[in-house]
Amino acid sequence: MTVCVLHVAAEMYPLLKTGGLADVVGALPPAQTQLGTNARVILPAFPSVVAGLKRIEPVADLGWAFGIDNVRLERGVLEPHGVVVYIVRADAFYDRPGNPYLDASHTQYADSDRRFALLGWAAARLANGADPAWKPHVLHAHDWHAGLAPAYLRAREREGVARVPSVMTVHNLAYQGVFPASEFGVLQLPADFFSVDGVEFYGHLSFLKAGLFYADRITTVSPTYAREIQTHAQGAGLDGLLRHRTHDISGILNGVDQTVWNPATDTAIDTQYSVEKLTGKGKCKAALQERVGLAREPDALLFGVVSRLTEQKGIDLLLSAIPDIVQRGGQLVVLGTGDPALESGLKKAALAHPHAVAVELGFDETLSHSIIAGSDIVMVPSRFEPCGLTQLYALAYGSLPLVHCVGGLADTVVDTSLENLADDLATGFVFEKFDRPSIVAAIRRAFALKQRRLEWKAVERRAMTQDFGWEASALRYVDVYRELIGTSVR
């Protein structure tokens, strides 16, 4: 039997991207399709989503919902891999310029609860047969924006509609979609859903908690993070619920979309290269140094950062370590945007060391590829990290990751300890404690290894031969779906 799955999300690369969620939603459905699963996606009809789809056609008129008339469901195709994408047409909610979540003053839209409730509600309607030509066996919700979809499925089941099982994937537990309890009435859910055993969350309502409570299975994006979120320290107030559901939780590592992130075929970098022919990497480094205004020094150890500039991403810890990088003759290039205080601190470091530190505020997809390819070291010093994709991209490009030992970072990077070097296992630099001495020690190990050219090259090649493609992860998700289908038909 071909498994049909509907992915529910707020963004999908290349249609719309603000973070790693888009990369996952852009890569997982095509990978599943190649393996024989009929995977489709439903998204809000944001302007860039509509503009990026081909052959859009009407599917269903969903009528009035959440104060919006004439809500429509349409269907298009995302080329070149041909994934079918449904869009929820409600122009009053989604046809807005700029960031899909924030207004011009960078404040969350006042109607964000209704905007994403509509996404979950429409996804449940689609799962229950709104498209006469296709019906999924499983609904797969991603992050808080889609968190109400499993709740709407449960509500529909009460009304006698056939059961459709659901999966809730947590990409980052820190973002929970929390809104005032007074907004519950607009969600069009049964009154008793607002309770501790439901969407209520410390006197508020939480879209993510709804997904975690009502979904049949929960997945998160690495095995270590699946364990971490069941602890008080990293459970973000949901650890009790997650421990209660521990047997329903799976940690499945994200993968890398090798059609986008592959140094041998990447047209965004200066010179393509491969593990068999690494000379192009040095040319990428030189091009990056020139692009961002760093001194053209081929032997300078170049550290790259592509990240949201937040404390969660450890940028405050990075700031404390910049003097150690510069004093040892290293260089640093940072691309990202985020906390104004952290942006300011990085800019000051760049002004103080103009030939050694470069900072580009904002996001530039081409420059991000150039930094991943041109850096010797890619730093991901996160306080916590559900999976992390940046370190996976770095491995693929032979840019050794320097990471904090948490979540998916711990699952994917092997430290260059003496024993790991001796056993041909090392792929990067891992520090255990989130403090300045620990990150500085990892930086020192990086400088020391760079002086041992043969060992550096060996680690570089080993990093590039790690297999973090999507196939294994896609197969694990299909196993989860098949278990649910078996449960729902018994």
KOLKOL-217447 format. One record per residue (C-alpha): residue number from 1; x, y, z. Coordinates in steps of 0.1 Angstrom, whole numbers. Each point is the difference from the previous one (the first is absolute). Example, Ala and Ser with C-alpha at 12.3 -4.5 7.8 and 13.67 -1.06 7.14 Angstrom:
{1 {123 -45 78}}
{2 {14 34 -7}}
***
This chain:
{1 {0 0 0}}
{2 {13 35 -9}}
{3 {-1 22 31}}
{4 {-15 34 -6}}
{5 {12 27 25}}
{6 {-10 37 3}}
{7 {27 22 14}}
{8 {-12 32 17}}
{9 {24 29 4}}
{10 {4 38 -2}}
{11 {29 0 -23}}
{12 {18 -21 -26}}
{13 {33 6 -19}}
{14 {3 14 -27}}
{15 {-35 16 2}}
{16 {5 17 34}}
{17 {28 -3 25}}
{18 {7 17 33}}
{19 {19 -29 16}}
{20 {8 -37 1}}
{21 {-36 -11 0}}
{22 {-4 10 -36}}
{23 {31 -21 -10}}
{24 {-16 -31 16}}
{25 {-34 5 -15}}
{26 {16 7 -33}}
{27 {21 -32 1}}
{28 {-20 -27 19}}
{29 {-30 -2 -23}}
{30 {21 -4 -32}}
{31 {21 -26 17}}
{32 {-31 -19 11}}
{33 {-14 2 -35}}
{34 {31 -15 -15}}
{35 {-4 -29 24}}
{36 {-36 -7 -11}}
{37 {-20 21 26}}
{38 {-26 23 -14}}
{39 {10 31 20}}
{40 {-17 34 -4}}
{41 {2 33 19}}
{42 {-25 26 11}}
{43 {12 36 6}}
{44 {-15 34 5}}
{45 {-4 19 -32}}
{46 {28 25 8}}
{47 {10 21 -31}}
{48 {33 -17 -7}}
{49 {-17 -35 4}}
{50 {-26 9 -26}}
{51 {26 15 -23}}
{52 {22 -31 1}}
{53 {-26 -26 -8}}
{54 {-9 -12 -35}}
{55 {-34 -10 -14}}
{56 {-21 13 29}}
{57 {-36 -12 -1}}
{58 {-30 1 23}}
{59 {-8 -29 23}}
{60 {-27 10 24}}
{61 {-19 30 13}}
{62 {3 -3 38}}
{63 {-24 29 6}}
{64 {1 22 32}}
{65 {26 -7 27}}
{66 {16 21 28}}
{67 {-17 32 -12}}
{68 {11 -4 -36}}
{69 {-24 -5 -29}}
{70 {7 -20 -31}}
{71 {29 -22 14}}
{72 {12 -22 -29}}
{73 {22 -30 -4}}
{74 {21 -1 -32}}
{75 {27 -24 -13}}
{76 {32 6 -19}}
{77 {33 -17 -8}}
{78 {34 8 12}}
{79 {26 -6 -27}}
{80 {24 -16 -7}}
{81 {-9 -30 22}}
{82 {-37 3 -6}}
{83 {-13 -1 36}}
{84 {-36 10 2}}
{85 {-6 30 23}}
{86 {-34 11 13}}
{87 {-4 37 10}}
{88 {-26 15 23}}
{89 {-13 31 -17}}
{90 {-11 27 25}}
{91 {15 32 -13}}
{92 {-10 20 31}}
{93 {22 -23 21}}
{94 {29 -9 -24}}
{95 {4 26 -28}}
{96 {23 23 19}}
{97 {34 13 -10}}
{98 {33 -9 18}}
{99 {4 -24 28}}
{100 {-28 -26 3}}
{101 {-1 1 38}}
{102 {9 36 9}}
{103 {-13 35 -10}}
{104 {22 29 -11}}
{105 {9 7 36}}
{106 {12 -36 5}}
{107 {-29 -8 23}}
{108 {-21 -31 -4}}
{109 {-32 6 -19}}
{110 {-29 6 24}}
{111 {-20 -27 -18}}
{112 {27 -27 -1}}
{113 {-22 -23 20}}
{114 {-28 1 -26}}
{115 {24 -1 -30}}
{116 {16 -32 11}}
{117 {-32 -15 15}}
{118 {-13 3 -36}}
{119 {30 -20 -13}}
{120 {-7 -28 25}}
{121 {-37 1 -6}}
{122 {4 -1 -38}}
{123 {25 -28 2}}
{124 {-25 -21 21}}
{125 {-27 7 -27}}
{126 {24 -12 -27}}
{127 {9 -31 20}}
{128 {-37 -7 4}}
{129 {-6 1 -38}}
{130 {-3 36 -12}}
{131 {19 -10 -32}}
{132 {-22 -26 -17}}
{133 {31 -12 -20}}
{134 {23 -8 30}}
{135 {-2 -8 37}}
{136 {30 -6 23}}
{137 {3 -30 24}}
{138 {20 22 24}}
{139 {3 37 9}}
{140 {35 11 9}}
{141 {1 34 18}}
{142 {32 20 3}}
{143 {6 24 30}}
{144 {-25 23 17}}
{145 {-15 16 -31}}
{146 {-15 -34 -9}}
{147 {-6 -11 36}}
{148 {-38 4 0}}
{149 {-4 -24 -30}}
{150 {0 -32 22}}
{151 {-25 18 24}}
{152 {-24 7 -29}}
{153 {3 -36 -12}}
{154 {-10 -12 35}}
{155 {-29 25 0}}
{156 {-12 -13 -34}}
{157 {3 -36 13}}
{158 {-25 9 28}}
{159 {-24 11 -28}}
{160 {2 -35 -15}}
{161 {26 7 -27}}
{162 {23 -29 -7}}
{163 {32 0 20}}
{164 {32 14 -16}}
{165 {31 -6 21}}
{166 {25 28 5}}
{167 {37 6 7}}
{168 {13 31 17}}
{169 {37 9 -7}}
{170 {17 24 24}}
{171 {27 19 -18}}
{172 {6 24 29}}
{173 {-19 -3 33}}
{174 {9 36 9}}
{175 {-26 13 -25}}
{176 {-34 -10 13}}
{177 {-26 22 -15}}
{178 {-13 13 34}}
{179 {-31 23 0}}
{180 {-23 15 26}}
{181 {-27 -24 13}}
{182 {-26 26 -11}}
{183 {8 -9 -36}}
{184 {-12 -36 4}}
{185 {-35 8 -11}}
{186 {11 10 -35}}
{187 {17 -34 -6}}
{188 {-33 -19 -7}}
{189 {10 -29 22}}
{190 {-22 -18 26}}
{191 {-2 18 33}}
{192 {15 -28 20}}
{193 {32 1 -22}}
{194 {11 30 22}}
{195 {13 -20 29}}
{196 {32 -14 14}}
{197 {-8 -31 -21}}
{198 {-2 21 -31}}
{199 {13 34 -13}}
{200 {1 18 34}}
{201 {36 10 10}}
{202 {5 18 33}}
{203 {-31 20 -4}}
{204 {6 7 -37}}
{205 {-5 -21 -31}}
{206 {28 -16 -19}}
{207 {-1 -12 -36}}
{208 {30 -22 5}}
{209 {-14 -16 31}}
{210 {-32 -7 -20}}
{211 {21 -19 -25}}
{212 {20 -19 26}}
{213 {-32 -10 19}}
{214 {-23 -9 -29}}
{215 {24 -15 -25}}
{216 {3 -38 -1}}
{217 {38 1 -2}}
{218 {26 26 8}}
{219 {34 3 -18}}
{220 {28 24 4}}
{221 {30 6 -21}}
{222 {28 -19 18}}
{223 {2 -29 25}}
{224 {19 21 26}}
{225 {-26 28 -2}}
{226 {-28 -25 4}}
{227 {15 -9 34}}
{228 {9 36 9}}
{229 {-35 14 -4}}
{230 {-13 -25 26}}
{231 {22 17 27}}
{232 {-9 31 21}}
{233 {30 19 -13}}
{234 {-10 -3 -37}}
{235 {-36 -8 1}}
{236 {-12 36 -1}}
{237 {-29 -8 23}}
{238 {-12 -29 -21}}
{239 {23 -27 15}}
{240 {-27 -15 21}}
{241 {-23 -6 -30}}
{242 {30 -13 -20}}
{243 {11 -24 27}}
{244 {-36 -13 2}}
{245 {2 -6 -37}}
{246 {35 -13 -1}}
{247 {-9 -33 -18}}
{248 {-16 20 -28}}
{249 {31 22 -6}}
{250 {27 -8 -27}}
{251 {31 20 -8}}
{252 {7 0 -37}}
{253 {30 19 -13}}
{254 {-6 26 -27}}
{255 {19 -6 -32}}
{256 {17 22 -26}}
{257 {-16 7 -34}}
{258 {29 -10 -21}}
{259 {-15 17 -31}}
{260 {5 33 18}}
{261 {30 -6 23}}
{262 {27 -19 -20}}
{263 {34 17 -7}}
{264 {4 -20 -32}}
{265 {-31 15 -16}}
{266 {-6 32 20}}
{267 {-2 30 -24}}
{268 {-2 25 29}}
{269 {37 -5 9}}
{270 {31 13 -18}}
{271 {15 -33 -10}}
{272 {-16 -35 3}}
{273 {20 -27 17}}
{274 {-4 -35 13}}
{275 {17 -24 25}}
{276 {21 -13 -29}}
{277 {10 35 -12}}
{278 {3 24 28}}
{279 {19 28 -17}}
{280 {-31 20 -6}}
{281 {-6 4 37}}
{282 {31 23 3}}
{283 {-14 21 -28}}
{284 {-33 3 18}}
{285 {18 12 31}}
{286 {19 27 -20}}
{287 {-32 11 -17}}
{288 {-18 2 34}}
{289 {28 21 15}}
{290 {-1 24 -29}}
{291 {-39 1 1}}
{292 {-2 10 37}}
{293 {32 21 1}}
{294 {22 -22 21}}
{295 {38 -2 -6}}
{296 {9 -24 -28}}
{297 {20 -24 21}}
{298 {-4 -36 -11}}
{299 {15 -14 32}}
{300 {-21 20 24}}
{301 {-25 -23 17}}
{302 {-34 13 -11}}
{303 {-30 -5 22}}
{304 {-35 4 -15}}
{305 {-34 6 16}}
{306 {-33 -2 -18}}
{307 {-27 4 27}}
{308 {-28 19 16}}
{309 {19 24 24}}
{310 {-16 -11 32}}
{311 {11 -13 34}}
{312 {-16 -33 -8}}
{313 {25 -3 -28}}
{314 {28 8 24}}
{315 {10 33 -17}}
{316 {7 16 34}}
{317 {25 -28 6}}
{318 {15 5 -34}}
{319 {5 37 7}}
{320 {20 -9 31}}
{321 {23 -22 -20}}
{322 {7 24 -29}}
{323 {32 14 16}}
{324 {14 -35 2}}
{325 {-6 -6 -37}}
{326 {16 33 -10}}
{327 {30 -3 23}}
{328 {9 -33 -15}}
{329 {-1 14 -35}}
{330 {-34 -13 -9}}
{331 {-29 17 -18}}
{332 {-37 0 5}}
{333 {-29 6 -24}}
{334 {-36 2 13}}
{335 {-32 1 -20}}
{336 {-33 4 18}}
{337 {-25 23 17}}
{338 {-17 0 34}}
{339 {5 15 35}}
{340 {10 37 -5}}
{341 {25 -2 29}}
{342 {17 -30 -15}}
{343 {0 17 -35}}
{344 {16 30 16}}
{345 {27 -20 18}}
{346 {9 -18 -32}}
{347 {2 33 -19}}
{348 {23 15 26}}
{349 {23 -31 -3}}
{350 {1 5 -38}}
{351 {8 37 5}}
{352 {28 -9 24}}
{353 {15 -27 -22}}
{354 {-10 10 -36}}
{355 {23 -24 -17}}
{356 {-7 -29 23}}
{357 {-38 2 8}}
{358 {-28 6 -26}}
{359 {-37 2 9}}
{360 {-29 1 -25}}
{361 {-33 7 16}}
{362 {-30 -15 -17}}
{363 {-4 -32 -20}}
{364 {15 -8 -34}}
{365 {-4 -36 -13}}
{366 {29 3 -24}}
{367 {23 15 26}}
{368 {-10 -28 24}}
{369 {12 -26 -25}}
{370 {32 20 -5}}
{371 {7 1 38}}
{372 {-7 -38 4}}
{373 {24 -8 -29}}
{374 {27 26 7}}
{375 {4 -4 38}}
{376 {24 -24 16}}
{377 {-22 -3 30}}
{378 {-37 6 3}}
{379 {-11 9 35}}
{380 {-33 -11 15}}
{381 {4 8 38}}
{382 {-38 -3 8}}
{383 {-12 -1 36}}
{384 {-25 -26 -13}}
{385 {-5 -13 -35}}
{386 {-28 -24 -10}}
{387 {18 -13 -31}}
{388 {20 28 -17}}
{389 {5 -1 -38}}
{390 {29 24 -1}}
{391 {24 -26 14}}
{392 {-13 -25 -26}}
{393 {7 24 -28}}
{394 {34 7 14}}
{395 {9 -37 1}}
{396 {-11 -5 -36}}
{397 {23 29 -10}}
{398 {30 -11 20}}
{399 {-3 30 23}}
{400 {5 -15 34}}
{401 {-28 8 25}}
{402 {8 14 34}}
{403 {-31 -8 21}}
{404 {-14 -1 36}}
{405 {-8 -36 10}}
{406 {-38 3 0}}
{407 {-29 -14 -21}}
{408 {7 -8 -36}}
{409 {35 15 3}}
{410 {9 -27 24}}
{411 {-15 -26 -24}}
{412 {18 11 -31}}
{413 {35 13 8}}
{414 {29 -21 15}}
{415 {26 19 19}}
{416 {37 0 -11}}
{417 {12 -16 32}}
{418 {32 -20 -2}}
{419 {-19 -33 2}}
{420 {-25 11 -27}}
{421 {28 11 -22}}
{422 {18 -33 5}}
{423 {-32 -20 -8}}
{424 {-8 21 -31}}
{425 {-32 12 15}}
{426 {5 38 5}}
{427 {-20 24 -22}}
{428 {1 33 20}}
{429 {4 17 34}}
{430 {-24 -5 29}}
{431 {-1 18 33}}
{432 {-19 -13 30}}
{433 {-7 29 23}}
{434 {-17 32 -12}}
{435 {26 24 12}}
{436 {29 21 -13}}
{437 {29 -24 11}}
{438 {-17 -29 -18}}
{439 {-5 18 -33}}
{440 {35 15 1}}
{441 {14 -35 6}}
{442 {-18 -12 -31}}
{443 {13 30 -20}}
{444 {36 -9 12}}
{445 {-5 -36 -12}}
{446 {-10 13 -34}}
{447 {31 22 -3}}
{448 {22 -29 12}}
{449 {-15 -25 -25}}
{450 {4 25 -29}}
{451 {37 -1 6}}
{452 {0 -38 -5}}
{453 {-9 1 -37}}
{454 {-3 -37 -7}}
{455 {-23 -5 29}}
{456 {-20 30 -9}}
{457 {-5 -12 -35}}
{458 {-10 -35 13}}
{459 {-27 15 22}}
{460 {-12 23 -28}}
{461 {-4 -30 -23}}
{462 {-17 -20 27}}
{463 {-25 28 6}}
{464 {-8 2 -37}}
{465 {-8 -38 -2}}
{466 {-25 1 29}}
{467 {-35 -10 -14}}
{468 {-27 22 13}}
{469 {-22 -2 -30}}
{470 {-38 -1 4}}
{471 {-6 -36 -10}}
{472 {5 -16 34}}
{473 {-20 26 18}}
{474 {-28 -2 -26}}
{475 {-2 -37 4}}
{476 {-3 4 38}}
{477 {-29 24 -4}}
{478 {-18 -25 -23}}
{479 {5 -27 27}}
{480 {-18 24 25}}
{481 {-28 6 -25}}
{482 {-5 -38 -7}}
{483 {-2 -7 38}}
{484 {-27 27 2}}
{485 {-20 -13 -30}}
{486 {1 -35 15}}
{487 {-13 14 33}}
{488 {-28 21 -16}}
{489 {-14 -29 -21}}
{490 {-1 -25 28}}
***
